[in-house]
Amino acid sequence: EETYRDSDGSRNDMGAYGGPNAFPDLSKSTLLAVPAQPVAGKPITFTIRLVNLGAPARGAVVTVTDPDGTDYVPGSATTSQGTVTVNGQLVFDVGTVTADAPVTLSYAVTVDPSIVSPTVVSAPIDIAWMGGSLTHDYIVIVNGLAVYLPVIESRNAK
């Protein structure tokens, strides 16, 4: 087991580079689906925002599998950095994601018009970089039923 020392000679258990930001951290990346309540036969646009809170994430690649019950909208995939390839899956090769420059990815799918009842659609997204990876599942409910609840206000008489 290696022991790392800071410049003052004290022990550093955070690794060779030390500090809480010694490694890439893409855990705060976000996923957004519009519309929030999709319906059958209509498109859903997914936007992925890669946010890095640590050291540069080199060789970052985002792989998206079309959710069941949807079809990719040709030409809809975009990226603010790097390239996108469509080959059964969407592969966004974004290169290095730094802490000061989030990367935005976007693509659209059309929901199968034969879906008639409320149906869960899951969009699996894999994010990988040199030395790490994480997977997100974004879930939307197609043909979901809106529920409106009453607002009850309580006023204390004094």
ROSE-4610 file (N, C-alpha, C; in Angstrom, 1 decimal, always signed):
// ROSE-4610
residu = [E/E/E/E/E/E/T/T/T/Y/Y/Y/R/R/R/D/D/D/S/S/S/D/D/D/G/G/G/S/S/S/R/R/R/N/N/N/D/D/D/M/M/M/G/G/G/A/A/A/Y/Y/Y/G/G/G/G/G/G/P/P/P/N/N/N/A/A/A/F/F/F/P/P/P/D/D/D/L/L/L/S/S/S/K/K/K/S/S/S/T/T/T/L/L/L/L/L/L/A/A/A/V/V/V/P/P/P/A/A/A/Q/Q/Q/P/P/P/V/V/V/A/A/A/G/G/G/K/K/K/P/P/P/I/I/I/T/T/T/F/F/F/T/T/T/I/I/I/R/R/R/L/L/L/V/V/V/N/N/N/L/L/L/G/G/G/A/A/A/P/P/P/A/A/A/R/R/R/G/G/G/A/A/A/V/V/V/V/V/V/T/T/T/V/V/V/T/T/T/D/D/D/P/P/P/D/D/D/G/G/G/T/T/T/D/D/D/Y/Y/Y/V/V/V/P/P/P/G/G/G/S/S/S/A/A/A/T/T/T/T/T/T/S/S/S/Q/Q/Q/G/G/G/T/T/T/V/V/V/T/T/T/V/V/V/N/N/N/G/G/G/Q/Q/Q/L/L/L/V/V/V/F/F/F/D/D/D/V/V/V/G/G/G/T/T/T/V/V/V/T/T/T/A/A/A/D/D/D/A/A/A/P/P/P/V/V/V/T/T/T/L/L/L/S/S/S/Y/Y/Y/A/A/A/V/V/V/T/T/T/V/V/V/D/D/D/P/P/P/S/S/S/I/I/I/V/V/V/S/S/S/P/P/P/T/T/T/V/V/V/V/V/V/S/S/S/A/A/A/P/P/P/I/I/I/D/D/D/I/I/I/A/A/A/W/W/W/M/M/M/G/G/G/G/G/G/S/S/S/L/L/L/T/T/T/H/H/H/D/D/D/Y/Y/Y/I/I/I/V/V/V/I/I/I/V/V/V/N/N/N/G/G/G/L/L/L/A/A/A/V/V/V/Y/Y/Y/L/L/L/P/P/P/V/V/V/I/I/I/E/E/E/S/S/S/R/R/R/N/N/N/A/A/A/K/K/K]
num = [1/1/1/2/2/2/3/3/3/4/4/4/5/5/5/6/6/6/7/7/7/8/8/8/9/9/9/10/10/10/11/11/11/12/12/12/13/13/13/14/14/14/15/15/15/16/16/16/17/17/17/18/18/18/19/19/19/20/20/20/21/21/21/22/22/22/23/23/23/24/24/24/25/25/25/26/26/26/27/27/27/28/28/28/29/29/29/30/30/30/31/31/31/32/32/32/33/33/33/34/34/34/35/35/35/36/36/36/37/37/37/38/38/38/39/39/39/40/40/40/41/41/41/42/42/42/43/43/43/44/44/44/45/45/45/46/46/46/47/47/47/48/48/48/49/49/49/50/50/50/51/51/51/52/52/52/53/53/53/54/54/54/55/55/55/56/56/56/57/57/57/58/58/58/59/59/59/60/60/60/61/61/61/62/62/62/63/63/63/64/64/64/65/65/65/66/66/66/67/67/67/68/68/68/69/69/69/70/70/70/71/71/71/72/72/72/73/73/73/74/74/74/75/75/75/76/76/76/77/77/77/78/78/78/79/79/79/80/80/80/81/81/81/82/82/82/83/83/83/84/84/84/85/85/85/86/86/86/87/87/87/88/88/88/89/89/89/90/90/90/91/91/91/92/92/92/93/93/93/94/94/94/95/95/95/96/96/96/97/97/97/98/98/98/99/99/99/100/100/100/101/101/101/102/102/102/103/103/103/104/104/104/105/105/105/106/106/106/107/107/107/108/108/108/109/109/109/110/110/110/111/111/111/112/112/112/113/113/113/114/114/114/115/115/115/116/116/116/117/117/117/118/118/118/119/119/119/120/120/120/121/121/121/122/122/122/123/123/123/124/124/124/125/125/125/126/126/126/127/127/127/128/128/128/129/129/129/130/130/130/131/131/131/132/132/132/133/133/133/134/134/134/135/135/135/136/136/136/137/137/137/138/138/138/139/139/139/140/140/140/141/141/141/142/142/142/143/143/143/144/144/144/145/145/145/146/146/146/147/147/147/148/148/148/149/149/149/150/150/150/151/151/151/152/152/152/153/153/153/154/154/154/155/155/155/156/156/156/157/157/157/158/158/158]
x = [+0.8/+0.0/+0.9/+0.6/+1.4/+0.9/+1.8/+1.4/+1.9/+1.0/+1.3/+1.5/+2.4/+2.8/+2.5/+2.0/+1.8/+3.2/+3.3/+4.6/+5.1/+4.2/+4.7/+5.1/+5.0/+5.4/+4.3/+3.1/+2.0/+1.4/+0.8/+0.2/-1.0/-1.2/-2.3/-3.0/-4.2/-4.9/-5.8/-5.7/-6.6/-6.0/-4.8/-4.2/-3.0/-2.5/-1.2/-1.3/-2.5/-2.7/-3.3/-3.9/-4.4/-5.7/-6.4/-7.5/-8.8/-9.9/-11.2/-11.5/-10.8/-11.1/-10.0/-9.4/-8.3/-8.7/-10.0/-10.5/-11.7/-12.0/-13.2/-14.5/-15.5/-16.7/-17.9/-18.5/-19.6/-21.0/-21.0/-22.2/-23.3/-23.0/-24.0/-24.5/-24.2/-24.7/-26.2/-26.9/-28.4/-29.0/-30.2/-31.0/-32.3/-32.8/-34.1/-34.9/-36.2/-37.1/-38.1/-38.4/-39.4/-40.2/-41.5/-42.3/-42.2/-42.6/-42.5/-43.6/-44.7/-45.8/-46.0/-45.1/-45.2/-46.4/-46.8/-48.0/-47.6/-48.3/-48.0/-48.1/-47.2/-47.1/-46.4/-46.0/-45.3/-43.8/-43.0/-41.6/-41.3/-40.2/-39.7/-38.2/-37.8/-36.4/-35.7/-34.6/-33.8/-32.6/-32.3/-31.1/-30.2/-29.0/-28.0/-27.0/-26.8/-25.8/-24.7/-23.5/-22.4/-21.7/-21.7/-21.2/-20.1/-18.9/-17.7/-17.3/-17.3/-16.9/-15.5/-14.7/-13.4/-12.4/-11.4/-10.3/-10.9/-10.2/-10.7/-11.0/-12.2/-12.6/-12.2/-11.1/-10.6/-11.2/-11.4/-11.9/-13.4/-14.2/-15.6/-16.4/-17.2/-18.1/-19.5/-20.5/-21.9/-22.6/-23.1/-23.8/-25.3/-26.2/-27.6/-28.3/-29.1/-29.9/-31.3/-31.9/-33.3/-34.2/-35.0/-36.0/-36.9/-37.4/-38.4/-39.6/-40.3/-41.5/-41.2/-40.0/-39.6/-38.8/-38.7/-37.8/-37.0/-35.7/-34.9/-35.3/-35.3/-35.6/-34.3/-34.2/-33.0/-32.6/-31.3/-30.7/-30.9/-31.5/-31.8/-30.7/-29.7/-28.6/-27.7/-27.4/-26.4/-25.5/-24.4/-23.5/-22.8/-22.5/-21.8/-20.3/-19.9/-18.4/-18.3/-17.4/-17.2/-18.0/-18.3/-19.0/-20.1/-21.0/-22.1/-22.2/-22.3/-22.4/-23.7/-24.5/-25.7/-25.6/-25.6/-25.4/-26.2/-27.5/-28.2/-28.3/-27.3/-27.2/-26.7/-26.9/-26.2/-24.9/-23.8/-22.6/-22.0/-22.0/-21.4/-20.0/-19.0/-17.6/-17.2/-17.2/-17.1/-15.7/-14.8/-13.4/-13.2/-12.6/-12.4/-13.5/-14.0/-15.0/-14.3/-14.2/-13.5/-14.5/-14.0/-14.9/-15.5/-14.8/-15.3/-16.1/-16.4/-17.1/-18.0/-19.2/-20.2/-20.4/-20.8/-21.1/-22.6/-23.2/-24.7/-24.9/-25.6/-26.0/-27.5/-28.0/-29.5/-29.8/-31.0/-31.5/-33.0/-33.7/-35.2/-35.6/-36.7/-37.3/-38.8/-39.4/-40.9/-41.5/-42.5/-43.1/-44.1/-44.0/-44.8/-46.3/-47.0/-48.4/-49.3/-48.9/-49.8/-49.8/-49.0/-49.1/-50.3/-51.3/-52.5/-52.8/-52.2/-52.3/-51.1/-51.1/-49.9/-48.8/-47.7/-46.6/-45.2/-44.5/-43.1/-42.1/-41.4/-40.4/-39.1/-38.1/-36.8/-35.7/-35.0/-33.9/-32.6/-31.9/-30.6/-29.5/-28.7/-27.6/-26.3/-25.3/-24.0/-23.0/-22.3/-21.3/-20.0/-19.0/-17.7/-16.6/-15.5/-14.3/-13.1/-11.9/-10.7/-10.7/-10.9/-10.8/-12.2/-13.3/-14.5/-15.7/-16.9/-18.1/-19.3/-20.5/-21.7/-22.8/-24.0/-25.1/-26.3/-27.1/-28.4/-29.5/-30.6/-31.9/-32.8/-33.2/-34.2/-35.6/-36.5/-37.8/-38.9/-39.7/-40.9/-42.1/-43.2/-44.5/-45.3/-45.4/-46.1/-47.6/-48.4/-49.8/-50.2/-49.3/-49.6/-50.8/-51.4/-52.6/-52.2/-52.6/-52.3/-53.2/-52.7/-53.4/-53.3/-54.5/-54.5/-55.1/-54.3/-54.7/-55.2/-56.1/-56.6/-55.5/-55.5/-54.6/-55.4/-54.9/-55.5/-54.6/-55.2/-54.5/-55.0/-54.1/-54.5/-54.1/-55.0/-54.7/-55.1/-54.1/-54.4/-55.0/-56.1/-56.7/-56.0/-55.8/-55.1/-56.0]
y = [-1.2/+0.0/+1.2/+2.1/+3.4/+4.4/+5.2/+6.3/+7.6/+8.5/+9.8/+10.9/+11.7/+12.8/+14.2/+15.1/+16.5/+17.1/+18.4/+19.1/+19.3/+19.4/+19.6/+18.3/+17.2/+15.9/+15.1/+15.8/+15.1/+14.1/+13.0/+11.9/+12.5/+12.0/+12.4/+11.1/+10.8/+9.6/+9.7/+10.9/+11.1/+10.7/+10.1/+9.6/+10.4/+10.0/+10.6/+12.0/+12.5/+13.9/+14.7/+14.0/+14.6/+15.5/+15.8/+16.7/+16.0/+16.6/+16.0/+16.0/+16.9/+16.9/+16.2/+15.2/+14.5/+13.6/+13.3/+12.4/+13.0/+12.6/+13.1/+12.7/+13.5/+13.3/+13.8/+12.9/+13.2/+12.9/+12.6/+12.2/+13.3/+14.5/+15.6/+15.9/+15.0/+15.2/+15.1/+15.8/+15.8/+15.3/+14.8/+14.3/+15.0/+15.4/+16.1/+15.6/+15.3/+14.9/+16.0/+16.3/+17.3/+16.7/+16.6/+17.1/+16.2/+16.7/+15.9/+14.8/+15.0/+14.0/+13.7/+12.8/+12.5/+11.7/+11.7/+10.9/+10.1/+9.0/+8.2/+8.9/+8.6/+9.2/+10.5/+11.0/+12.3/+12.1/+13.2/+13.0/+13.4/+12.8/+13.2/+13.6/+14.8/+15.2/+15.0/+14.3/+14.1/+15.0/+15.6/+16.5/+16.0/+15.7/+15.2/+16.4/+16.8/+17.8/+17.2/+17.0/+16.4/+17.5/+17.3/+18.2/+17.5/+18.0/+17.4/+18.3/+17.7/+18.4/+18.1/+17.4/+17.0/+17.3/+16.4/+16.5/+16.2/+16.6/+16.4/+14.9/+14.6/+13.3/+13.1/+12.4/+12.2/+11.0/+11.1/+10.0/+9.8/+10.8/+10.6/+10.2/+9.1/+8.6/+8.3/+8.8/+8.6/+7.7/+6.6/+5.6/+5.6/+5.8/+5.8/+4.7/+3.9/+2.9/+3.4/+3.3/+3.8/+3.0/+3.7/+3.1/+2.2/+1.1/+0.2/+1.1/+0.8/+1.6/+2.9/+3.2/+4.4/+4.2/+5.2/+5.2/+6.5/+6.3/+7.5/+8.4/+9.7/+10.7/+11.0/+10.5/+10.7/+12.2/+12.4/+13.7/+14.6/+14.0/+14.8/+14.9/+14.0/+14.0/+15.1/+15.9/+17.0/+16.9/+17.5/+17.6/+18.9/+19.5/+20.8/+20.6/+19.4/+19.1/+17.6/+17.4/+16.1/+15.6/+14.3/+13.8/+12.8/+12.5/+11.5/+10.6/+9.3/+8.2/+7.5/+7.2/+6.4/+5.1/+4.0/+2.7/+1.7/+1.7/+0.9/+1.6/+2.2/+3.0/+4.4/+5.4/+6.7/+6.7/+7.0/+7.1/+8.5/+9.2/+10.6/+10.5/+10.8/+10.8/+12.2/+12.6/+14.0/+14.4/+13.4/+13.8/+14.1/+15.2/+15.6/+16.5/+16.2/+17.0/+17.7/+19.0/+19.7/+20.3/+20.7/+21.2/+22.6/+23.3/+24.6/+24.7/+23.5/+23.5/+22.3/+22.4/+21.3/+21.0/+19.8/+19.4/+19.0/+19.5/+19.3/+18.4/+17.3/+16.3/+16.3/+16.1/+16.1/+15.1/+14.5/+13.6/+13.5/+13.0/+12.9/+11.5/+11.0/+9.8/+10.0/+9.2/+9.3/+8.0/+8.3/+7.2/+6.4/+5.1/+4.2/+4.6/+4.9/+5.3/+4.2/+3.0/+1.9/+1.8/+2.6/+2.6/+3.4/+2.8/+3.4/+3.6/+2.8/+3.0/+3.6/+4.1/+4.6/+3.5/+3.9/+3.0/+3.6/+2.9/+3.4/+3.2/+4.2/+4.1/+4.5/+3.6/+3.8/+4.0/+5.1/+5.5/+5.2/+4.1/+3.8/+4.6/+5.2/+6.1/+5.7/+5.3/+4.9/+6.0/+6.5/+7.5/+6.9/+6.9/+6.2/+7.2/+7.1/+7.9/+7.1/+7.5/+6.8/+6.7/+5.5/+5.3/+5.4/+5.5/+5.5/+5.4/+5.1/+5.1/+5.2/+5.5/+5.5/+5.3/+4.8/+4.5/+5.2/+5.9/+6.5/+5.9/+5.7/+5.3/+6.4/+7.1/+8.1/+7.5/+7.7/+7.1/+8.2/+8.0/+8.8/+7.9/+8.5/+7.7/+8.2/+7.4/+7.8/+7.6/+8.6/+8.6/+8.5/+9.2/+9.2/+10.1/+9.8/+10.5/+11.6/+12.8/+14.0/+13.9/+14.2/+14.2/+15.6/+16.1/+17.4/+17.3/+17.8/+17.7/+19.1/+19.2/+20.5/+21.1/+22.4/+23.1/+23.5/+23.2/+23.5/+24.4/+25.5/+26.5/+26.6/+26.6/+26.7/+28.1/+28.7/+30.0/+29.9/+30.3/+30.2/+31.6/+31.5/+32.8/+33.2/+34.5/+34.9/+35.9]
z = [+0.0/+0.0/+0.0/-0.9/-1.0/-0.1/+0.4/+1.3/+0.6/+0.4/-0.3/+0.7/+0.4/+1.4/+0.7/+1.4/+0.9/+1.0/+0.5/+0.4/+1.8/+2.8/+4.2/+4.9/+4.2/+4.7/+5.4/+5.6/+6.2/+5.3/+5.9/+5.2/+4.4/+3.1/+2.3/+1.8/+2.3/+2.0/+0.8/+0.1/-1.0/-2.4/-2.4/-3.6/-4.0/-5.2/-5.7/-5.9/-6.3/-6.7/-5.5/-4.5/-3.3/-3.6/-2.5/-2.6/-3.0/-2.7/-3.0/-4.5/-5.3/-6.8/-7.6/-7.0/-7.6/-8.8/-8.8/-9.8/-10.5/-11.7/-12.4/-11.6/-11.6/-10.9/-11.7/-12.5/-13.3/-12.7/-11.4/-10.7/-10.7/-10.9/-10.9/-12.3/-13.3/-14.7/-14.6/-15.5/-15.5/-16.8/-16.7/-17.8/-17.8/-18.9/-19.0/-20.2/-20.0/-21.0/-21.2/-22.5/-22.8/-24.0/-23.8/-22.7/-21.5/-20.3/-19.1/-19.1/-19.8/-19.9/-21.3/-21.9/-23.3/-23.6/-24.9/-25.4/-26.6/-26.8/-27.9/-29.3/-30.2/-31.5/-31.6/-30.5/-30.4/-30.0/-30.3/-30.0/-28.5/-28.0/-26.7/-27.0/-26.5/-26.7/-25.3/-25.4/-24.2/-24.3/-23.2/-23.1/-21.9/-22.2/-21.2/-21.0/-19.8/-19.5/-18.6/-19.2/-18.4/-17.6/-16.3/-15.4/-14.6/-14.6/-14.0/-12.8/-11.6/-10.4/-9.9/-10.8/-10.4/-11.4/-11.5/-12.4/-13.8/-14.9/-16.3/-16.5/-17.1/-17.5/-18.9/-19.1/-20.5/-21.2/-22.5/-23.3/-23.0/-22.6/-22.2/-23.4/-23.2/-24.2/-23.6/-24.2/-23.7/-24.7/-24.2/-25.1/-24.7/-25.6/-25.4/-26.2/-25.5/-26.1/-26.3/-27.5/-27.7/-26.7/-26.0/-25.1/-25.9/-25.3/-25.9/-26.1/-27.3/-27.6/-28.2/-28.6/-29.3/-30.5/-31.4/-32.5/-32.6/-32.8/-32.9/-34.1/-33.8/-34.9/-35.6/-36.9/-37.6/-37.7/-37.5/-37.5/-36.3/-35.2/-34.1/-33.0/-33.1/-32.2/-32.4/-31.3/-31.3/-30.1/-30.2/-29.1/-29.1/-28.0/-27.9/-28.1/-28.0/-28.1/-28.6/-29.6/-30.0/-31.2/-31.3/-32.4/-31.9/-32.8/-32.5/-33.6/-33.3/-34.3/-34.0/-35.0/-34.8/-35.5/-34.7/-35.3/-34.3/-34.3/-33.4/-32.0/-31.6/-30.4/-30.8/-29.9/-30.1/-29.3/-30.0/-29.3/-29.4/-28.3/-28.3/-27.8/-28.6/-28.3/-28.0/-26.7/-26.3/-25.9/-25.9/-25.5/-24.0/-23.7/-22.3/-21.8/-20.6/-19.9/-18.7/-18.8/-17.7/-16.7/-15.6/-14.5/-14.9/-15.8/-16.2/-17.5/-18.1/-19.4/-19.5/-19.0/-19.1/-20.6/-20.9/-22.3/-22.4/-23.4/-23.6/-24.8/-24.6/-25.7/-25.8/-27.0/-27.2/-28.3/-28.1/-29.2/-29.0/-30.0/-29.9/-30.3/-29.8/-30.1/-30.3/-31.1/-31.3/-30.6/-29.8/-29.1/-30.0/-29.9/-30.7/-30.5/-31.6/-31.5/-31.0/-31.0/-30.5/-29.0/-28.3/-26.8/-26.4/-25.8/-25.5/-24.0/-23.2/-21.7/-21.1/-19.9/-19.2/-19.3/-19.8/-20.0/-19.6/-18.8/-18.4/-19.5/-19.9/-20.9/-20.2/-20.2/-19.6/-20.6/-20.4/-21.3/-20.7/-20.9/-20.3/-21.0/-20.1/-20.6/-19.9/-20.6/-20.0/-20.3/-19.2/-19.3/-18.9/-19.8/-19.4/-19.8/-19.0/-19.3/-18.7/-19.1/-18.6/-17.1/-16.6/-15.1/-14.4/-15.2/-14.5/-15.4/-14.8/-15.6/-14.6/-15.2/-14.4/-15.4/-14.9/-15.7/-15.1/-15.9/-15.5/-16.3/-15.6/-16.3/-16.1/-17.2/-17.2/-17.5/-16.6/-16.8/-17.0/-18.1/-18.3/-18.4/-18.2/-18.3/-19.5/-20.5/-21.7/-21.4/-21.9/-21.6/-20.1/-19.3/-17.9/-17.6/-16.5/-16.1/-15.1/-15.5/-14.6/-13.3/-12.2/-11.0/-10.4/-10.1/-9.5/-8.1/-7.1/-5.7/-5.3/-4.3/-3.8/-3.0/-3.0/-2.1/-0.9/+0.3/+1.5/+2.3/+2.7/+3.4/+4.8/+5.7/+7.1/+7.7/+8.2/+8.9/+10.3/+11.1/+12.6/+13.0/+13.6/+14.1/+15.4/+15.5/+16.7/+17.4]
